[in-house]
Amino acid sequence: KTLSELPHPSGRVPLLGDVRSVDRRRPTQHEAQLARELGPIFQRLLLRDRLVVVGGAELAKETLNEQAWGRVLVGPLAKLREIVTSGLFTARTSDPLWGQARRILTPGFSQASMRSYHRAMQTVADDLAIKWEKNPDVDVHGDMTAATLEIIGRAGFSTPMGLLGDHEAAPEGTDEFVAALSRVLAWASESTNDLPIVGPLRAAFAAPGIRRDVNYVRGFVDSIIERRQKDGSAQNNDLLGLMLTTRDPETGQLLPVDNVRDQVLTFLAAGHETTAALLEVALYHLATDPRIGDLIVAEELSGNRVLDYDEVVRLRRIRALINECLRLYPPAPGFFRIARSDQELGGYLVPAGRAVFVLSLAAQRDPAAWGSDAGEFRADRFLNTRLTASSPEFFAPWGTGPRSCIGRQFAIHETTLLIGSVLSQFRLTVNKPFELRLRERATLRPEPFRIVATPRGRA
Ligand code: HEM
């Protein structure tokens, strides 16, 4: 069968296609709903663009085969390319700079590197605890944005942002930098949900302000790089140090300085929204069901204390909790795969060069693979299961293949440490029960909410 024969949402309009089924505010959540109604693979036609959505676990697993399928730059990634052309995230795999940067930076995410970032991460966890001690009424969105940006700034570039205490240590202009960066990211990610005609209009109206912000952000990062080169600390043991001083083992070349700037921006952007989204989902579950945290404290955290690197690695229950959050609410709700040659997927012919959208959000909740309780939050399911290539479950919150997330271990270490530190010191609750609602820009992220953090001694 051909792709035009795929099931599609009801109410198709001549010429326009399936416009009625578009939910601009929650596109992937709506597609996950459609996957439940239409089955494991379906289409949505907008004007002449046919989006093929794969939402069933079995078919999604087939697209992980690197021989048959590859990665492609479309959707949010294409948009981000307008801001950072050749950062790791947005560069084409065929661009020699992508391979060079990936080889140079991979050691920056090794176990030894995580050990060296641990202290910087711990100082952020401490600052967060001091803030919550003073005010137990917690703005989760604001604090997780601050904590994750601060961690990537301190651990990645030895640059405090002054977002949680220690304001004086931040370089001049940091406030404006953080504000401009968040406007640029909001612009790039909001426009990813646009219908084809709205995009160019929005670009035309927003352009001057956004261009100013992009220039400011670039200038700020350049000044961090210059300072490092001048004061002799270029070889500092962090990501920026690696980028400025390590030669690519294959070509023997250093990264060009304008590429280093693209990489710094990439890490600031790719490293904080996703991680903040994950932490927020975790805090929601911990605060609405405090028994989860009580059990973790009883089994894995004894009393008020600072966690060292090895202790963080041993926090199995927290890691299971993180995996369950990533399964049900993947911050990157899906990714595109392109057929390297003609492929058959669920009985349909996907011609060579055709892209499909793998909707992790649906496939990671597929009851056919995860069981009848697939929709329930149950972190225990990750305690004793070891997922392998041949197990039926689909779990790919970090993407797949050579372009999968380079920051995975960094994100796992920082979130485990932050959650461990918070739980050992506070009992989390909510004032009134509420449902978790997710908004979509480039990431799937909870809408802002508040929790109450009561110091454990006083709980
Ligand atoms: C790529 C998810 C945290 C840096 C990716 C991709 C996913 C992902 C799904 C692949 C996207 C695609 O194939 O289109 C996540 C999640 C995170 C997280 C869920 C947190 C919970 C981080 C952190 C960093 C980071 C902390 C940096 C410190 C990157 C980079 C890439 C990437 C540079 C591009 C890699 C390449 O193409 O070579 N991430 N990420 N991520 N991530 Fe993450």
Boltz pocket constraint, residues with backbone or C-beta under 6 A from the ligand:
constraints:
  - pocket:
      binder: B
      contacts: [[A, 71], [A, 72], [A, 77], [A, 88], [A, 89], [A, 90], [A, 102], [A, 152], [A, 266], [A, 267], [A, 270], [A, 271], [A, 272], [A, 274], [A, 275], [A, 278], [A, 330], [A, 331], [A, 332], [A, 334], [A, 335], [A, 336], [A, 396], [A, 397], [A, 398], [A, 399], [A, 400], [A, 402], [A, 403], [A, 404], [A, 405], [A, 406], [A, 407], [A, 408], [A, 410], [A, 411]]
      max_distance: 6.0
